[in-house]
Amino acid sequence: MKTEKKTTNPLHNFLKEGKADRIIYAPNYWQWFTHYQEHNKLPAEIKHCNTQLELINHLGLDVFSRNVYADPHEYWFGGLSEELFDGVEKNEKIYFDGSDRVIEKNFKTSKGTLTEKLTYIHKESTLVQSKFLIDDYESQLDMLEQFVASRSWKFKPEAFRKIKEQVGDKGVVIAGEFCSPLKMLHFTLGLEDTTFFLVFHEDRAKELIKIHEAAQLDLLRQMLEGGVEVVMSMDNLDSMFHPPEHVEAYSASFYEKASALCHQYGSKFFIHACGQQKANLPLISSLGVDGLEGVAYPPLGNLELDEAFGMVHDRFIITGGISAFETKDLKTREEVYKYVKYLFERIKPFANRFIFSASCNTAINAPWETLKYFRDAWLEYRDL
């Protein structure tokens, strides 16, 4: 078990004690910074910044992010663990399709080879899954079962220590290295084929779900023993893709066990949200989950933030408040200040459980001045 250490880190006190004398502000500039940097568009004021973390520090903001260490060209999350295979041979090659960078991953099983492709679209500075690992589950099911059964993860404590030292007392590093069993199927087969697979091969799907859950919980134990304070399951818990009946049948066991394990070590368990959350919130809260990252409100989501707090347990943490729409559409200082003031007035009764952040990301065409307006408005209205 971890021993508690005294700290002046506001986020640490917020997470451990549920206390805050101001609103925490921990935005996500991952894609925005990458886009501006790679397209030589960084304003002179921040040309000295080499990473998103340096940008956040330049602005004087809090750090509560699972992507301050992840490589946006490689995957949407990860970097603190290594994916291992026993009995499956993995080979990877990288090539370019015009200006777009393609990662082709080949997995040789005893029944044949599976291939996945990830394409980094240079124009948009975003990574997409251009080919799913499984594109015909009827003929590839034996290979899928071998792939899932052979996979495990190993925590990289040196990588965690390095990023934790870089963050220092500015915030808390989230280990976003996990995904639920349902999201694992989405990543592997895609959303549509996952639905058909669960209908026509439910028994075999449930076996894969058990195997994945056990492997992820093993990684979680490694991380908690290594001193990780916050972990996040990278699921995009939108009820359009994670309907409550599917969450309850295929992911609830993982969420409940992961939450309980985190609490044994004095750590927190979050899920990446985004999208529509109203249908899932009561269930997620009942499983002991500590919070959601990026709760979106209309039009991206289907509930207001203050409404969301009324649907969860009294220690549940919600991050959000800014969507890509606001960073793109609010043009003037006055518009941003008005928006932030109104939001904070509504959210202050829940300020000990709220982190001002991006609902998912910051628009790549958001002006630099807008980001500074949000910082300045937060400084103006943050005190409780």
C-alpha positions, 0 to 999 in steps of 0.5 A: 500500500502507498504511504501518503505524502504531504504536498503543496500540489493543489490537484493532489489535495483536491483528489485526496481530500476533496478540497479546493480553494479555487477551480482547477483548470487542466486543459487538453492542448495535445492535438492543438499544440501538435498541429501548430508545431508541425505546421510551423504556426506557433506564435512567437510567444510560445515558440520556445515550447517543445511539448504540450506540458511546456505550453501548459506550464507557460500559461500557468495552468494545472496538469491533469492529463493522460496525454502529456507523455503519449506520442500523438503519431503512434496512438491515442494514448499509452506510453507507460506500458509495453504490449507483450505477446506470447505465441504471436509474432508482431511486426511493424512497418512505417511508410508514407502515403503522400504526407500521411504517415501509416503504421502497419502492424502485422500479427502472425498467429498459428492460424494466419496473419492479422493486420491493423493500420493506423494513419496519421493525417498530416493536414489535420494532425490526427490519427485514424484507424484506417484498417481494423485488425479483424475485418471478417470475424467469421473466418478470423475468429480463431486468430482473434482468440489467439491474439487476445489470449497471447497479449499482456502488458508490462508497466514501465516504471522508469517512464512514469518516474520521468514524466512525474518528475517533469510535471512536478508540483504542477499537477498529477500524471494520469496513466491512460493505458487501459480500455474496457473489454467492450472498447477492446472489441471496438478497437479490434473489430470496429463498432458495427462488427462488434455489435454483430459479433456480440449477437452471433458469438456471445459465448466466445465473445464473453471468453475474450472479455474475461481474458482482456479484463484479467490482463488489464487488471494485472497491468493495473496492479503493476501500476498501482504498486509503482505509485500511480495515483490516477488511472483512466480507461480510454473508452469514450463512454458515449451511450451511442456506442456504449449503451447501458445494457452493453456496459452492464453485460461486458464492461461493468465487471472491469470497472467495478474491479478496477475501481475497488483495486485503485481504492485499495491503494488510495488511487482514483479510477476515471473513464474517458467520456465525451459524447452522450452520458445521461443513460450511463451515469447512474450505472457508472457511479454505482460501480465505484468509478471516481470520475469521468473525463470530458463530460460534454453538454449539448450539442455534443452531449445530452445533459448539463454539467450541473445536472450530471452532478445530481446523477452520481455519488457525492465524491464523483469528479467530472472534468469538462466545461470547454468543447471544441465548439467554444475554443473555435466559436468564441472569438472575443475576450468578452465572449469568453469571459461571459461564458466562463463566468456563467459556467463557474457560477453554475458549477461552484456548488460542485467545485470540489468535484469539478475540473475545468477542462476540454470535453475532448480536445481543443479545436486545431483552428482555435486562435492562440488569443482564445486560449489566453482569453480562457486562461485569463477568464479562469484567473478572474473567476476561479476563486471560491 
